Every structure is written in structure tokens, then in C-alpha cells.
Amino acid sequence: MQNSPRNGHAQNLVLLQQIKISIMKRLAKCIVLILFVQSILIFPGCKKLLGIEELTLSGRITDDITNAGISGGGSIKVDGYNGNAVGLLAVDRKEDIGKGKINGDGSFTVSFSKWDVATTYVFYISYPNNAYINNGNVYLNTLLVSSSLFANGSYSTNITAAKLTQLQINFRNISPVNADDSLSIIFPDNNVHFYYLFSRFENLQNCTIETFGGIKGGINASGTEKCNVPSDRKFQLKWITRKNGIIRSYNDSVFCQRNTTTIYNLDY
């Protein structure tokens, strides 16, 4: 017995209704999942319920000359590092596990998720317009803190930073010998390090010419070098010349005032 067109139409309507209900159920599940994930990200209490422990780093960053809290604010990001990771498949780093901000008075608070295998937490400090560089840290505005210091869930430390200003070196070869004449400008250790140029801080010193390379050109070996340097102190400067195969070394100190460009004329 064949179904009538009317019965077939009714069956199609029922099938379409069932498909709609199935789609609505799937959408509802997706919405619930999205809201669940957002609640974890937004509300720290949800992380605790799920066993995700929150850690906190706090402190204050002060200007190493004025002793006042730095101005201008900034941000801090956190990575976890596992120094015990062994093997090609081992995970030695977990990135972006937390973040915080630097307030207008230099105080800061950073909240991040505990990584059970972390031996060290790495805090990347960013100042607007690269205005400061931390003192005595060879890792360029990067604070390394042992995970053991967060045994109680929080740790506090203070940081001193140098305000950066610009040094402009105008150099001239005033007694050229030949095209092999060269000049190398070097910035020795000034308790503020510009080594280990991580990609996120590659413009921190912002030199217009690579200071560790030779400047050549004989009679044409003249120009301008600009670099960011610590302000309100005498900055140590060193340069090495090579003329007619003879290498000579020189040094001097330059006082660089903040919020202004200090000009140093280097004739060699």
C-alpha cells in the first residue's frame, strides 16, 4: 500500500522537526561549553574548584636615581620553565600562564597558574616606549624567580630600574690613512646590561649602528651613532681604532641627563 502525498508531506515535516531539535541540542551544548570555559578564565574561584592553583608575584619598581616609583605603567607576562626536562618530547616551557600590570606608582601584581613541573617562573617586564631597563639583570627586563619561592602561593620582590635617555655620538676620521681604517664603539658594563637580546626586547638599546661591529671606510668613516643609555649618571664609553694595521684602545665617560639627547663628538 503506497503512502498518499499528504502522508509523505507530514512525514517530511516530522523529519525536519527532529533535525531542528537535534541542531538546537548541539548548539545548547556548545553554548554551555563556551560559558564554562569563559567562567574559568574570568573567575579565579572557578580555577580553584577545578584544582588549578593561582600564584601571585607582587612588588614595586623604583627609579634607581630618584628612588620614586616609576611612572608610565607597563605590563608583565609570565612563562613557566622546567629545568629538569629531558628528551626530545619533554616540555621545558609553558608560555603565557599569567599576566599583570605596573601601576602609576610603580607597584605591580601578577597572577598566574601554577605549573607543577616548573623549576623557574620567567617574568617579562615591558615598559611603554622602552622607557626603563632593570638594574643588574643580564636578561634584559626579565625576572627569573625559583618556583620554590611560591611555596605559600605568593612572593614579593622589589626592582630598581634606570630611566633610559639618548646618547648621540658624532664620529669623524680626522686623520685617515686608507680604506682599511676602522672604528669600533663599545659600551662596557655599566651595571645595566644590554646583552642577550631577546626578540621581545630587540629595540631596547635601539642603536642606529651595530656597536659591536667595525665602522669602516677610510676618509669616509664618519657619521652618527645613537643609542639608548641609562640616564643621570656617567656612562662608560670605549672605542677601538685601527689605522695602518695599528690597533689602539680609548675610553671616556659621558654624563647623560634624562629626557634629553646628550651629544658626544668622537674624533679619531
C-alpha positions in Angstrom: 0.0 0.0 0.0 1.5 3.3 -1.1 1.5 6.5 1.1 -0.5 9.4 -0.1 1.2 12.7 -0.9 -0.4 14.1 2.2 1.1 11.4 4.4 4.5 11.9 2.8 4.4 15.6 3.4 3.6 15.0 7.1 6.5 12.6 7.5 8.9 15.2 5.9 7.6 17.8 8.4 8.3 15.4 11.3 11.8 14.6 10.0 12.6 18.3 9.6 11.3 19.0 13.2 13.6 16.2 14.5 16.6 17.7 12.7 15.9 21.1 14.1 15.7 19.7 17.6 19.0 17.8 17.1 20.7 21.0 15.9 19.3 23.0 18.8 20.6 20.4 21.3 24.1 20.6 19.8 24.0 24.4 19.9 22.9 24.4 23.5 25.9 22.1 24.4 28.3 24.4 22.6 26.9 27.4 24.4 27.2 25.7 27.8 30.8 24.7 27.0 31.7 28.2 25.9 30.2 29.7 29.1 32.0 27.1 31.2 35.4 28.0 29.6 34.8 31.7 30.0 33.9 31.3 33.6 37.2 29.6 34.2 39.1 32.4 32.5 37.2 35.2 34.2 36.6 33.9 37.7 39.7 32.8 39.7 37.4 30.9 42.0 36.4 28.5 39.3 40.1 27.6 38.8 40.3 26.7 42.5 37.3 24.5 42.2 38.9 22.6 39.3 42.2 22.3 41.3 44.1 24.9 39.2 46.2 26.8 41.8 46.8 30.5 41.3 50.1 32.1 42.3 50.9 35.8 42.8 54.0 37.9 42.4 53.9 41.5 43.8 56.3 44.3 44.5 57.3 47.8 43.4 59.7 49.1 40.7 61.6 52.3 41.6 63.8 54.6 39.7 67.4 53.9 40.7 68.3 57.6 40.9 65.2 59.2 42.4 64.1 56.2 44.4 60.5 57.1 43.4 58.1 54.6 41.9 58.5 54.6 38.1 55.8 56.4 36.1 54.1 55.4 32.9 52.9 52.0 34.0 53.6 48.8 32.0 52.8 45.2 31.7 54.2 41.8 32.8 53.8 38.4 31.2 54.7 35.0 32.7 56.2 31.8 31.3 56.9 28.6 33.3 60.3 26.9 32.7 61.1 23.3 33.5 64.8 22.9 34.0 64.5 19.2 34.5 63.0 18.4 31.1 64.9 15.6 29.4 64.4 14.2 25.9 63.0 15.4 22.6 59.4 15.0 23.7 59.9 16.7 27.1 58.1 20.0 27.6 60.6 22.6 29.0 58.4 25.7 28.8 54.8 26.7 29.2 54.1 30.2 27.8 51.7 32.9 28.8 50.4 31.3 32.0 49.5 34.7 33.5 49.9 38.4 33.3 49.8 41.6 35.4 50.2 45.3 35.2 52.5 48.0 36.6 50.6 50.8 38.3 51.3 54.5 38.1 53.2 54.4 41.4 55.4 51.5 40.2 53.6 48.8 42.2 52.7 45.6 40.4 50.8 42.4 40.9 51.0 39.4 38.6 48.6 36.4 38.9 49.4 33.2 37.1 48.6 29.5 37.0 50.9 27.1 38.9 52.7 24.7 36.6 53.6 21.7 38.7 56.8 20.8 36.9 58.1 24.4 36.7 61.5 25.0 38.3 61.5 28.7 37.4 59.0 31.3 36.5 60.0 33.9 34.0 58.5 37.3 34.2 58.8 39.6 31.1 58.5 43.3 32.0 57.5 45.7 29.3 57.7 49.5 29.8 55.9 51.9 27.4 58.3 53.2 24.7 61.1 51.1 26.3 61.4 53.9 28.9 63.4 51.8 31.5 65.9 49.0 31.9 66.2 47.0 35.0 69.4 47.1 37.0 71.9 44.3 37.2 70.0 41.8 35.2 71.7 40.2 32.1 68.4 39.0 30.8 67.0 42.4 29.8 63.9 43.3 31.9 63.3 39.6 32.5 62.9 38.5 36.1 63.7 34.8 36.9 62.2 33.5 40.1 62.6 30.0 41.5 59.3 28.1 41.8 60.2 27.2 45.4 59.7 30.8 46.5 56.0 30.4 45.7 55.5 27.6 48.3 53.0 29.7 50.1 51.2 30.8 47.0 52.8 34.3 46.7 56.1 36.0 46.6 57.1 39.7 46.8 60.2 41.4 45.5 61.2 45.0 44.6 63.1 46.1 41.4 65.2 49.1 40.6 65.3 50.4 37.0 67.2 53.0 35.1 65.5 55.6 33.1 66.7 55.5 29.5 67.8 58.5 27.6 69.6 59.0 24.2 73.3 59.3 23.6 74.3 60.6 20.2 77.9 60.0 19.1 79.2 62.1 16.2 82.3 60.4 14.9 84.9 61.6 12.3 88.1 60.1 10.9 90.2 63.3 11.1 93.5 61.7 10.0 92.7 58.9 7.5 95.3 56.5 6.3 93.5 54.3 3.8 90.2 52.5 3.2 91.1 49.9 5.9 90.7 52.4 8.7 88.1 51.2 11.1 86.4 52.2 14.3 84.5 50.0 16.9 82.3 51.7 19.5 81.8 49.6 22.6 79.6 50.2 25.7 81.2 48.4 28.6 79.3 47.1 31.6 77.6 50.0 33.4 75.5 47.9 35.9 72.9 48.0 33.2 73.2 45.2 30.6 72.1 45.2 27.0 73.3 41.7 26.3 71.2 38.6 25.4 69.0 40.5 23.0 65.7 38.5 23.3 63.4 39.2 20.4 60.8 41.0 22.5 63.5 43.5 23.7 65.5 43.8 20.5 64.8 47.6 20.3 65.6 48.3 24.0 69.0 49.8 23.3 67.8 50.9 19.8 71.3 51.7 18.4 71.3 53.0 14.9 74.5 51.2 14.1 75.6 47.8 15.5 78.0 48.8 18.2 79.9 45.5 18.2 80.8 45.8 14.5 83.5 47.8 12.9 82.8 51.0 11.1 85.0 51.2 8.0 85.5 53.5 5.1 88.8 55.4 5.4 88.3 59.1 4.9 84.6 58.5 4.7 84.5 56.8 8.1 82.3 59.4 9.8 78.7 59.6 10.8 76.3 59.5 13.8 75.6 56.7 16.2 72.5 57.0 18.5 71.8 54.6 21.4 69.6 54.5 24.5 71.6 54.6 27.7 71.0 54.9 31.4 70.3 58.5 32.4 71.6 60.8 35.2 75.0 59.1 35.6 78.3 58.9 33.9 78.1 56.3 31.2 81.3 54.4 30.3 82.2 54.6 26.6 85.0 52.7 24.8 86.2 52.7 21.2 88.9 50.9 19.3 90.6 52.3 16.2 92.7 50.5 13.5 94.9 52.6 11.2 97.8 51.3 9.1 97.5 48.0 10.9 97.9 49.6 14.3 95.1 49.0 16.9 94.6 51.5 19.7 92.0 51.5 22.5 90.4 54.6 24.2 87.8 55.2 26.8 85.9 58.0 28.4 82.8 58.7 30.5 79.8 60.7 29.5 77.1 62.2 31.8 73.7 61.6 30.1 70.8 63.6 31.5 67.3 62.2 31.3 64.7 63.5 28.9 67.4 65.0 26.6 69.8 63.9 24.0 73.5 64.0 25.0 75.9 64.7 22.1 79.4 63.3 22.2 81.9 64.3 19.5 84.4 61.5 18.8 87.3 62.4 16.5 89.8 59.7 15.8 
